[in-house]
Structure formats: C-alpha cells, structure tokens
Amino acid sequence: MSIKEDFENLLGKLQTERDEINLKIHLASMEVRQEFEDAEKEWGRLKAKASEIAGEPLETSEEFIANAKIIGEELKETYNRISKRLAH
C-alpha cells in the first residue's frame, strides 16, 4: 500500500470515529467536550494538510503525507481516549 493510500485509509477511519464520538458527545462531561473541541482543531489542521497534499507534486506530497500521518495518529489516540471516557 502506498503512503497516500495509507493516509487516505487513516482519514477514513478518523472520520468514522469522529462521527461516532460526535453522536455521544452531547451527554459527556465538560472536560470530555473540551478535549473533543481541541481534537476538532486538529481535525481541521489534518483536513487542511490533506487538501495541500492533493495539490502537491509526488516528491513534496510524500513529506506532507508523513507529517500529516503524525497528526492523524495523534488525533487517533485522542479519539480513542475520548471514546473510552464516553463508554464509562
């Protein structure tokens, strides 16, 4: 699988998890809501990177993708943490 396919797969998984959390967030505590709001800012950064990647030549996009994947993995950890807190 190419770096770009890996990144697109990560984006899809993050979108699904984000949507599931968003449905549960209205019942959550203020602390969890704040963490989700912070994650939303990171989601915006990640989506902006994805847009940049789409318009860049291959050589440049591999570096962008690598950086965006780091942000995506951090966001994935945040979503996992929020999901666990919402499950309690």
N, CA, C and O atoms as CSV, one atom per row, in Angstrom:
chain,resi,resn,atom,element,x,y,z
A,1,MET,N,N,0.849,-1.170,0.000
A,1,MET,CA,C,0.000,0.000,0.000
A,1,MET,C,C,0.896,1.234,0.000
A,1,MET,O,O,1.899,1.276,0.713
A,2,SER,N,N,0.539,2.231,-0.792
A,2,SER,CA,C,1.357,3.437,-0.878
A,2,SER,C,C,1.118,4.336,0.332
A,2,SER,O,O,0.156,4.161,1.079
A,3,ILE,N,N,1.996,5.278,0.499
A,3,ILE,CA,C,1.867,6.236,1.598
A,3,ILE,C,C,0.556,6.993,1.474
A,3,ILE,O,O,-0.139,7.223,2.464
A,4,LYS,N,N,0.227,7.376,0.248
A,4,LYS,CA,C,-1.006,8.133,0.038
A,4,LYS,C,C,-2.225,7.269,0.386
A,4,LYS,O,O,-3.169,7.766,1.000
A,5,GLU,N,N,-2.222,5.998,0.009
A,5,GLU,CA,C,-3.343,5.107,0.339
A,5,GLU,C,C,-3.435,4.908,1.852
A,5,GLU,O,O,-4.531,4.887,2.411
A,6,ASP,N,N,-2.281,4.761,2.514
A,6,ASP,CA,C,-2.262,4.644,3.974
A,6,ASP,C,C,-2.904,5.866,4.615
A,6,ASP,O,O,-3.713,5.753,5.536
A,7,PHE,N,N,-2.528,7.029,4.111
A,7,PHE,CA,C,-3.047,8.274,4.655
A,7,PHE,C,C,-4.554,8.393,4.416
A,7,PHE,O,O,-5.297,8.786,5.315
A,8,GLU,N,N,-5.000,8.057,3.219
A,8,GLU,CA,C,-6.428,8.118,2.908
A,8,GLU,C,C,-7.213,7.139,3.778
A,8,GLU,O,O,-8.324,7.446,4.210
A,9,ASN,N,N,-6.648,5.972,4.035
A,9,ASN,CA,C,-7.273,4.993,4.919
A,9,ASN,C,C,-7.390,5.545,6.338
A,9,ASN,O,O,-8.428,5.404,6.984
A,10,LEU,N,N,-6.314,6.174,6.814
A,10,LEU,CA,C,-6.314,6.787,8.137
A,10,LEU,C,C,-7.388,7.871,8.220
A,10,LEU,O,O,-8.117,7.945,9.210
A,11,LEU,N,N,-7.491,8.709,7.191
A,11,LEU,CA,C,-8.508,9.761,7.177
A,11,LEU,C,C,-9.909,9.160,7.281
A,11,LEU,O,O,-10.749,9.668,8.025
A,12,GLY,N,N,-10.160,8.098,6.552
A,12,GLY,CA,C,-11.470,7.450,6.588
A,12,GLY,C,C,-11.804,6.914,7.968
A,12,GLY,O,O,-12.919,7.095,8.457
A,13,LYS,N,N,-10.835,6.254,8.598
A,13,LYS,CA,C,-11.050,5.714,9.941
A,13,LYS,C,C,-11.291,6.836,10.952
A,13,LYS,O,O,-12.160,6.731,11.817
A,14,LEU,N,N,-10.509,7.906,10.830
A,14,LEU,CA,C,-10.682,9.036,11.736
A,14,LEU,C,C,-12.050,9.675,11.555
A,14,LEU,O,O,-12.686,10.060,12.536
A,15,GLN,N,N,-12.510,9.795,10.311
A,15,GLN,CA,C,-13.827,10.387,10.045
A,15,GLN,C,C,-14.922,9.554,10.701
A,15,GLN,O,O,-15.844,10.105,11.303
A,16,THR,N,N,-14.828,8.238,10.589
A,16,THR,CA,C,-15.822,7.347,11.193
A,16,THR,C,C,-15.826,7.482,12.708
A,16,THR,O,O,-16.884,7.618,13.322
A,17,GLU,N,N,-14.642,7.442,13.310
A,17,GLU,CA,C,-14.557,7.555,14.767
A,17,GLU,C,C,-15.041,8.914,15.241
A,17,GLU,O,O,-15.719,9.018,16.263
A,18,ARG,N,N,-14.695,9.945,14.502
A,18,ARG,CA,C,-15.118,11.305,14.830
A,18,ARG,C,C,-16.639,11.400,14.817
A,18,ARG,O,O,-17.235,11.974,15.728
A,19,ASP,N,N,-17.258,10.847,13.804
A,19,ASP,CA,C,-18.717,10.884,13.688
A,19,ASP,C,C,-19.386,10.154,14.856
A,19,ASP,O,O,-20.379,10.635,15.402
A,20,GLU,N,N,-18.843,8.995,15.238
A,20,GLU,CA,C,-19.403,8.228,16.358
A,20,GLU,C,C,-19.283,9.008,17.665
A,20,GLU,O,O,-20.220,9.039,18.464
A,21,ILE,N,N,-18.148,9.628,17.876
A,21,ILE,CA,C,-17.938,10.415,19.099
A,21,ILE,C,C,-18.892,11.605,19.115
A,21,ILE,O,O,-19.481,11.924,20.148
A,22,ASN,N,N,-19.038,12.246,17.987
A,22,ASN,CA,C,-19.888,13.422,17.902
A,22,ASN,C,C,-21.326,13.103,18.301
A,22,ASN,O,O,-22.006,13.949,18.882
A,23,LEU,N,N,-21.794,11.895,17.997
A,23,LEU,CA,C,-23.140,11.491,18.385
A,23,LEU,C,C,-23.283,11.344,19.895
A,23,LEU,O,O,-24.353,11.607,20.443
A,24,LYS,N,N,-22.215,10.925,20.573
A,24,LYS,CA,C,-22.256,10.682,22.016
A,24,LYS,C,C,-21.884,11.913,22.843
A,24,LYS,O,O,-22.164,11.964,24.041
A,25,ILE,N,N,-21.264,12.888,22.218
A,25,ILE,CA,C,-20.648,13.985,22.970
A,25,ILE,C,C,-21.668,14.836,23.732
A,25,ILE,O,O,-21.320,15.437,24.749
A,26,HIS,N,N,-22.894,14.898,23.273
A,26,HIS,CA,C,-23.885,15.746,23.944
A,26,HIS,C,C,-24.176,15.275,25.374
A,26,HIS,O,O,-24.677,16.049,26.189
A,27,LEU,N,N,-23.868,14.025,25.679
A,27,LEU,CA,C,-24.084,13.503,27.030
A,27,LEU,C,C,-22.825,13.558,27.894
A,27,LEU,O,O,-22.859,13.183,29.066
A,28,ALA,N,N,-21.756,14.007,27.342
A,28,ALA,CA,C,-20.462,13.940,28.015
A,28,ALA,C,C,-20.251,15.084,28.999
A,28,ALA,O,O,-20.974,16.080,28.997
A,29,SER,N,N,-19.246,14.908,29.830
A,29,SER,CA,C,-18.872,15.947,30.781
A,29,SER,C,C,-18.184,17.099,30.053
A,29,SER,O,O,-17.772,16.967,28.900
A,30,MET,N,N,-18.072,18.210,30.737
A,30,MET,CA,C,-17.434,19.395,30.163
A,30,MET,C,C,-15.980,19.110,29.788
A,30,MET,O,O,-15.498,19.598,28.765
A,31,GLU,N,N,-15.284,18.331,30.600
A,31,GLU,CA,C,-13.884,18.009,30.331
A,31,GLU,C,C,-13.735,17.243,29.011
A,31,GLU,O,O,-12.843,17.531,28.214
A,32,VAL,N,N,-14.612,16.272,28.795
A,32,VAL,CA,C,-14.573,15.492,27.563
A,32,VAL,C,C,-14.934,16.380,26.375
A,32,VAL,O,O,-14.330,16.274,25.308
A,33,ARG,N,N,-15.905,17.242,26.563
A,33,ARG,CA,C,-16.286,18.163,25.478
A,33,ARG,C,C,-15.110,19.056,25.077
A,33,ARG,O,O,-14.879,19.295,23.892
A,34,GLN,N,N,-14.368,19.548,26.076
A,34,GLN,CA,C,-13.221,20.404,25.788
A,34,GLN,C,C,-12.160,19.630,25.021
A,34,GLN,O,O,-11.565,20.152,24.079
A,35,GLU,N,N,-11.922,18.391,25.422
A,35,GLU,CA,C,-10.936,17.573,24.723
A,35,GLU,C,C,-11.373,17.348,23.275
A,35,GLU,O,O,-10.548,17.373,22.361
A,36,PHE,N,N,-12.672,17.130,23.071
A,36,PHE,CA,C,-13.179,16.944,21.721
A,36,PHE,C,C,-13.043,18.227,20.908
A,36,PHE,O,O,-12.684,18.174,19.732
A,37,GLU,N,N,-13.322,19.370,21.511
A,37,GLU,CA,C,-13.156,20.648,20.807
A,37,GLU,C,C,-11.702,20.846,20.381
A,37,GLU,O,O,-11.436,21.319,19.276
A,38,ASP,N,N,-10.769,20.487,21.251
A,38,ASP,CA,C,-9.350,20.570,20.902
A,38,ASP,C,C,-9.028,19.621,19.743
A,38,ASP,O,O,-8.276,19.962,18.830
A,39,ALA,N,N,-9.616,18.421,19.803
A,39,ALA,CA,C,-9.410,17.450,18.719
A,39,ALA,C,C,-9.995,17.972,17.412
A,39,ALA,O,O,-9.447,17.706,16.342
A,40,GLU,N,N,-11.089,18.705,17.483
A,40,GLU,CA,C,-11.699,19.279,16.283
A,40,GLU,C,C,-10.743,20.260,15.594
A,40,GLU,O,O,-10.699,20.336,14.366
A,41,LYS,N,N,-9.989,20.999,16.386
A,41,LYS,CA,C,-8.994,21.913,15.813
A,41,LYS,C,C,-7.928,21.116,15.060
A,41,LYS,O,O,-7.513,21.495,13.965
A,42,GLU,N,N,-7.492,20.005,15.663
A,42,GLU,CA,C,-6.504,19.143,15.000
A,42,GLU,C,C,-7.097,18.516,13.740
A,42,GLU,O,O,-6.408,18.383,12.728
A,43,TRP,N,N,-8.377,18.130,13.799
A,43,TRP,CA,C,-9.052,17.577,12.624
A,43,TRP,C,C,-9.027,18.605,11.489
A,43,TRP,O,O,-8.790,18.253,10.334
A,44,GLY,N,N,-9.268,19.850,11.816
A,44,GLY,CA,C,-9.216,20.910,10.810
A,44,GLY,C,C,-7.831,21.039,10.197
A,44,GLY,O,O,-7.696,21.202,8.984
A,45,ARG,N,N,-6.803,20.965,11.035
A,45,ARG,CA,C,-5.425,21.013,10.527
A,45,ARG,C,C,-5.141,19.839,9.611
A,45,ARG,O,O,-4.511,19.992,8.565
A,46,LEU,N,N,-5.615,18.654,10.013
A,46,LEU,CA,C,-5.384,17.452,9.214
A,46,LEU,C,C,-6.096,17.543,7.868
A,46,LEU,O,O,-5.524,17.174,6.842
A,47,LYS,N,N,-7.320,18.022,7.861
A,47,LYS,CA,C,-8.063,18.176,6.606
A,47,LYS,C,C,-7.379,19.201,5.701
A,47,LYS,O,O,-7.346,19.028,4.482
A,48,ALA,N,N,-6.837,20.257,6.288
A,48,ALA,CA,C,-6.113,21.260,5.500
A,48,ALA,C,C,-4.870,20.640,4.871
A,48,ALA,O,O,-4.559,20.902,3.709
A,49,LYS,N,N,-4.155,19.808,5.650
A,49,LYS,CA,C,-2.976,19.115,5.110
A,49,LYS,C,C,-3.379,18.208,3.965
A,49,LYS,O,O,-2.678,18.133,2.956
A,50,ALA,N,N,-4.505,17.515,4.108
A,50,ALA,CA,C,-4.976,16.616,3.055
A,50,ALA,C,C,-5.246,17.399,1.769
A,50,ALA,O,O,-4.948,16.921,0.675
A,51,SER,N,N,-5.803,18.587,1.902
A,51,SER,CA,C,-6.041,19.433,0.729
A,51,SER,C,C,-4.734,19.858,0.083
A,51,SER,O,O,-4.615,19.880,-1.142
A,52,GLU,N,N,-3.748,20.197,0.917
A,52,GLU,CA,C,-2.433,20.583,0.399
A,52,GLU,C,C,-1.797,19.421,-0.357
A,52,GLU,O,O,-1.221,19.605,-1.429
A,53,ILE,N,N,-1.909,18.226,0.215
A,53,ILE,CA,C,-1.309,17.039,-0.384
A,53,ILE,C,C,-1.880,16.782,-1.763
A,53,ILE,O,O,-1.151,16.427,-2.690
A,54,ALA,N,N,-3.171,16.959,-1.896
A,54,ALA,CA,C,-3.834,16.685,-3.171
A,54,ALA,C,C,-3.276,17.559,-4.299
A,54,ALA,O,O,-3.271,17.145,-5.458
A,55,GLY,N,N,-2.812,18.755,-3.967
A,55,GLY,CA,C,-2.334,19.663,-4.986
A,55,GLY,C,C,-0.827,19.696,-5.170
A,55,GLY,O,O,-0.327,20.464,-5.992
A,56,GLU,N,N,-0.100,18.890,-4.431
A,56,GLU,CA,C,1.360,18.917,-4.482
A,56,GLU,C,C,1.918,17.834,-5.401
A,56,GLU,O,O,1.300,16.784,-5.581
A,57,PRO,N,N,3.102,18.097,-5.988
A,57,PRO,CA,C,3.763,17.041,-6.755
A,57,PRO,C,C,4.167,15.888,-5.841
A,57,PRO,O,O,4.284,16.067,-4.628
A,58,LEU,N,N,4.378,14.722,-6.410
A,58,LEU,CA,C,4.637,13.497,-5.642
A,58,LEU,C,C,5.789,13.653,-4.665
A,58,LEU,O,O,5.673,13.220,-3.519
A,59,GLU,N,N,6.899,14.256,-5.079
A,59,GLU,CA,C,8.060,14.366,-4.196
A,59,GLU,C,C,7.714,15.161,-2.941
A,59,GLU,O,O,8.094,14.779,-1.835
A,60,THR,N,N,7.006,16.247,-3.112
A,60,THR,CA,C,6.636,17.085,-1.981
A,60,THR,C,C,5.540,16.426,-1.163
A,60,THR,O,O,5.541,16.519,0.065
A,61,SER,N,N,4.612,15.766,-1.825
A,61,SER,CA,C,3.476,15.207,-1.105
A,61,SER,C,C,3.893,14.089,-0.149
A,61,SER,O,O,3.236,13.897,0.875
A,62,GLU,N,N,4.947,13.355,-0.442
A,62,GLU,CA,C,5.382,12.305,0.482
A,62,GLU,C,C,5.797,12.897,1.827
A,62,GLU,O,O,5.515,12.317,2.875
A,63,GLU,N,N,6.463,14.048,1.800
A,63,GLU,CA,C,6.841,14.710,3.050
A,63,GLU,C,C,5.601,15.226,3.764
A,63,GLU,O,O,5.470,15.057,4.976
A,64,PHE,N,N,4.677,15.863,3.017
A,64,PHE,CA,C,3.425,16.340,3.604
A,64,PHE,C,C,2.647,15.173,4.214
A,64,PHE,O,O,2.122,15.281,5.323
A,65,ILE,N,N,2.576,14.062,3.485
A,65,ILE,CA,C,1.825,12.897,3.955
A,65,ILE,C,C,2.432,12.366,5.246
A,65,ILE,O,O,1.708,12.036,6.185
A,66,ALA,N,N,3.750,12.283,5.296
A,66,ALA,CA,C,4.419,11.803,6.510
A,66,ALA,C,C,4.075,12.692,7.704
A,66,ALA,O,O,3.780,12.192,8.790
A,67,ASN,N,N,4.113,13.999,7.503
A,67,ASN,CA,C,3.774,14.933,8.582
A,67,ASN,C,C,2.301,14.832,8.952
A,67,ASN,O,O,1.949,14.862,10.131
A,68,ALA,N,N,1.449,14.713,7.953
A,68,ALA,CA,C,0.012,14.615,8.206
A,68,ALA,C,C,-0.330,13.317,8.925
A,68,ALA,O,O,-1.231,13.284,9.762
A,69,LYS,N,N,0.395,12.241,8.596
A,69,LYS,CA,C,0.142,10.970,9.276
A,69,LYS,C,C,0.465,11.074,10.761
A,69,LYS,O,O,-0.219,10.469,11.586
A,70,ILE,N,N,1.493,11.829,11.109
A,70,ILE,CA,C,1.831,12.035,12.520
A,70,ILE,C,C,0.668,12.723,13.230
A,70,ILE,O,O,0.254,12.303,14.311
A,71,ILE,N,N,0.148,13.778,12.617
A,71,ILE,CA,C,-1.003,14.484,13.193
A,71,ILE,C,C,-2.186,13.524,13.296
A,71,ILE,O,O,-2.894,13.511,14.302
A,72,GLY,N,N,-2.395,12.729,12.260
A,72,GLY,CA,C,-3.502,11.780,12.238
A,72,GLY,C,C,-3.392,10.736,13.329
A,72,GLY,O,O,-4.389,10.393,13.963
A,73,GLU,N,N,-2.198,10.230,13.555
A,73,GLU,CA,C,-2.005,9.228,14.609
A,73,GLU,C,C,-2.256,9.835,15.987
A,73,GLU,O,O,-2.844,9.189,16.854
A,74,GLU,N,N,-1.813,11.072,16.188
A,74,GLU,CA,C,-2.076,11.745,17.461
A,74,GLU,C,C,-3.571,11.951,17.651
A,74,GLU,O,O,-4.097,11.774,18.750
A,75,LEU,N,N,-4.248,12.325,16.579
A,75,LEU,CA,C,-5.687,12.523,16.633
A,75,LEU,C,C,-6.408,11.204,16.901
A,75,LEU,O,O,-7.398,11.168,17.633
A,76,LYS,N,N,-5.914,10.139,16.315
A,76,LYS,CA,C,-6.490,8.810,16.548
A,76,LYS,C,C,-6.396,8.449,18.029
A,76,LYS,O,O,-7.357,7.938,18.604
A,77,GLU,N,N,-5.249,8.711,18.648
A,77,GLU,CA,C,-5.078,8.450,20.080
A,77,GLU,C,C,-6.058,9.285,20.902
A,77,GLU,O,O,-6.643,8.793,21.867
A,78,THR,N,N,-6.232,10.534,20.522
A,78,THR,CA,C,-7.169,11.404,21.224
A,78,THR,C,C,-8.587,10.870,21.100
A,78,THR,O,O,-9.306,10.798,22.097
A,79,TYR,N,N,-8.999,10.494,19.896
A,79,TYR,CA,C,-10.343,9.946,19.700
A,79,TYR,C,C,-10.533,8.656,20.495
A,79,TYR,O,O,-11.600,8.436,21.068
A,80,ASN,N,N,-9.526,7.814,20.535
A,80,ASN,CA,C,-9.616,6.581,21.329
A,80,ASN,C,C,-9.808,6.902,22.808
A,80,ASN,O,O,-10.631,6.284,23.484
A,81,ARG,N,N,-9.057,7.851,23.292
A,81,ARG,CA,C,-9.150,8.255,24.701
A,81,ARG,C,C,-10.547,8.814,25.001
A,81,ARG,O,O,-11.133,8.494,26.036
A,82,ILE,N,N,-11.075,9.638,24.108
A,82,ILE,CA,C,-12.408,10.204,24.300
A,82,ILE,C,C,-13.454,9.086,24.258
A,82,ILE,O,O,-14.372,9.068,25.078
A,83,SER,N,N,-13.324,8.170,23.326
A,83,SER,CA,C,-14.282,7.071,23.214
A,83,SER,C,C,-14.329,6.237,24.493
A,83,SER,O,O,-15.403,5.858,24.960
A,84,LYS,N,N,-13.159,5.958,25.046
A,84,LYS,CA,C,-13.097,5.181,26.301
A,84,LYS,C,C,-13.786,5.929,27.438
A,84,LYS,O,O,-14.484,5.324,28.252
A,85,ARG,N,N,-13.589,7.238,27.490
A,85,ARG,CA,C,-14.207,8.022,28.541
A,85,ARG,C,C,-15.718,8.088,28.358
A,85,ARG,O,O,-16.454,8.124,29.345
A,86,LEU,N,N,-16.186,8.104,27.136
A,86,LEU,CA,C,-17.614,8.129,26.874
A,86,LEU,C,C,-18.270,6.791,27.164
A,86,LEU,O,O,-19.472,6.737,27.427
A,87,ALA,N,N,-17.507,5.720,27.120
A,87,ALA,CA,C,-18.047,4.374,27.371
A,87,ALA,C,C,-18.359,4.145,28.853
A,87,ALA,O,O,-19.139,3.254,29.191
A,88,HIS,N,N,-17.773,4.918,29.708
A,88,HIS,CA,C,-17.981,4.728,31.159
A,88,HIS,C,C,-19.256,5.339,31.624
A,88,HIS,O,O,-19.578,5.268,32.810
